[in-house]
Amino acid sequence: MPNHATKTALIAAIDTMRNTRPLVQCLTNNVVTQVTANVLLAAGATPAMCDTPEESAAFASVASGVLINPGTPSAEQYAGMRQAILGANSVGTPWVLDPVAAGALPHRTAFSREILAYRPAAIRGNASEIAALAGVGAGGRGVDATDEVEATIPAARDLAAQTGGVVAISGAQDVIVSTRRVTRLVSGHPMMQLVIGTGCSLGALVAAYLGAHRTAVASRDAFDLHDAVVAAHAHSGAAGMVAAQRASAPGSFAVAWIDALYQLTSERIAELVTIEEE
């Protein structure tokens, strides 16, 4: 059933994120760096694409949140990601794993499974990526899922128990899983699948909201890590719903989506999305 307390927490998370403008370190694939930066800026955060092994750890220690997205990996980028995780963990900076195409290729799958031991605060992926990361699936077709979201919930529960973090499965209906809660979120639009970066930038947006949660803890505002991940998905998805009303094709949709990320109020985002708690 709809949960009004969750929507109250959603509004609090969005307002906190925008008021604090969290600094997000993005170690991400080279196809989506510009899109990701634009999404963070429009939503209310501050991006930084600092991914060299020599600087990643130091930057992670001052960032609000860190994104690890091995979408187009190189040996240097893997090294930079490992350093960023160490830097983040040294000071308690939350970091997000977006296991792009996990299961499709063995090297990146092994890397994503390896870094689970460092306990990401959140994992965000499609159903096939989450299943493969948990060791119960073979991955999808490249970055496209071939598994069903509902069928992947047990795998997400296992990953949440293993890491102590929040696991988000993206799909027509997003499902956000932590050790004590399961939240289903209906938002977005099919045209989002025809624009590059909507999924990868969502990982960065999750990192921004996790950074906002750190601020909320300090000020005792009422939302937790699970709520923060829900808020990131709601923000992106609600913007997709509005963009679809304004656009006629993927090119105009991409622009309208960025505009909506900037323009939508927290209250309007909460009105647009459907949230159910289990």
Secondary structure in CASP SS format (residue, H / E / C, confidence):
PFRMAT SS
TARGET T0000
AUTHOR 0000-0000-0000
METHOD secondary structure of the structure
MODEL  1
M C 1.00
P E 1.00
N C 1.00
H H 1.00
A H 1.00
T H 1.00
K H 1.00
T H 1.00
A H 1.00
L H 1.00
I H 1.00
A H 1.00
A H 1.00
I H 1.00
D H 1.00
T H 1.00
M H 1.00
R H 1.00
N H 1.00
T H 1.00
R C 1.00
P C 1.00
L E 1.00
V E 1.00
Q E 1.00
C E 1.00
L E 1.00
T C 1.00
N C 1.00
N C 1.00
V C 1.00
V C 1.00
T H 1.00
Q H 1.00
V H 1.00
T H 1.00
A H 1.00
N H 1.00
V H 1.00
L H 1.00
L H 1.00
A H 1.00
A H 1.00
G C 1.00
A C 1.00
T E 1.00
P E 1.00
A E 1.00
M C 1.00
C C 1.00
D C 1.00
T C 1.00
P C 1.00
E C 1.00
E C 1.00
S H 1.00
A H 1.00
A H 1.00
F H 1.00
A H 1.00
S C 1.00
V C 1.00
A C 1.00
S C 1.00
G E 1.00
V E 1.00
L E 1.00
I E 1.00
N C 1.00
P C 1.00
G C 1.00
T C 1.00
P C 1.00
S C 1.00
A H 1.00
E H 1.00
Q H 1.00
Y H 1.00
A H 1.00
G H 1.00
M H 1.00
R H 1.00
Q H 1.00
A H 1.00
I H 1.00
L H 1.00
G H 1.00
A H 1.00
N H 1.00
S H 1.00
V H 1.00
G C 1.00
T C 1.00
P C 1.00
W E 1.00
V E 1.00
L E 1.00
D C 1.00
P C 1.00
V C 1.00
A C 1.00
A E 1.00
G C 1.00
A C 1.00
L E 1.00
P H 1.00
H H 1.00
R H 1.00
T H 1.00
A H 1.00
F H 1.00
S H 1.00
R H 1.00
E H 1.00
I H 1.00
L H 1.00
A H 1.00
Y H 1.00
R C 1.00
P C 1.00
A C 1.00
A E 1.00
I E 1.00
R E 1.00
G E 1.00
N E 1.00
A H 1.00
S H 1.00
E H 1.00
I H 1.00
A H 1.00
A H 1.00
L H 1.00
A C 1.00
G C 1.00
V C 1.00
G C 1.00
A C 1.00
G C 1.00
G C 1.00
R E 1.00
G C 1.00
V C 1.00
D E 1.00
A C 1.00
T C 1.00
D C 1.00
E C 1.00
V C 1.00
E H 1.00
A H 1.00
T H 1.00
I H 1.00
P H 1.00
A H 1.00
A H 1.00
R H 1.00
D H 1.00
L H 1.00
A H 1.00
A H 1.00
Q H 1.00
T H 1.00
G C 1.00
G C 1.00
V E 1.00
V E 1.00
A E 1.00
I E 1.00
S E 1.00
G C 1.00
A C 1.00
Q E 1.00
D E 1.00
V E 1.00
I E 1.00
V E 1.00
S C 1.00
T C 1.00
R C 1.00
R C 1.00
V E 1.00
T E 1.00
R E 1.00
L E 1.00
V E 1.00
S C 1.00
G C 1.00
H C 1.00
P H 1.00
M H 1.00
M H 1.00
Q H 1.00
L H 1.00
V C 1.00
I C 1.00
G C 1.00
T H 1.00
G H 1.00
C H 1.00
S H 1.00
L H 1.00
G H 1.00
A H 1.00
L H 1.00
V H 1.00
A H 1.00
A H 1.00
Y H 1.00
L H 1.00
G H 1.00
A H 1.00
H H 1.00
R H 1.00
T H 1.00
A H 1.00
V H 1.00
A H 1.00
S H 1.00
R C 1.00
D C 1.00
A C 1.00
F C 1.00
D C 1.00
L H 1.00
H H 1.00
D H 1.00
A H 1.00
V H 1.00
V H 1.00
A H 1.00
A H 1.00
H H 1.00
A H 1.00
H H 1.00
S H 1.00
G H 1.00
A H 1.00
A H 1.00
G H 1.00
M H 1.00
V H 1.00
A H 1.00
A H 1.00
Q H 1.00
R H 1.00
A C 1.00
S C 1.00
A C 1.00
P H 1.00
G H 1.00
S H 1.00
F H 1.00
A H 1.00
V H 1.00
A H 1.00
W H 1.00
I H 1.00
D H 1.00
A H 1.00
L H 1.00
Y H 1.00
Q H 1.00
L C 1.00
T C 1.00
S H 1.00
E H 1.00
R H 1.00
I H 1.00
A H 1.00
E H 1.00
L H 1.00
V C 1.00
T E 1.00
I E 1.00
E E 1.00
E E 1.00
E C 1.00
END
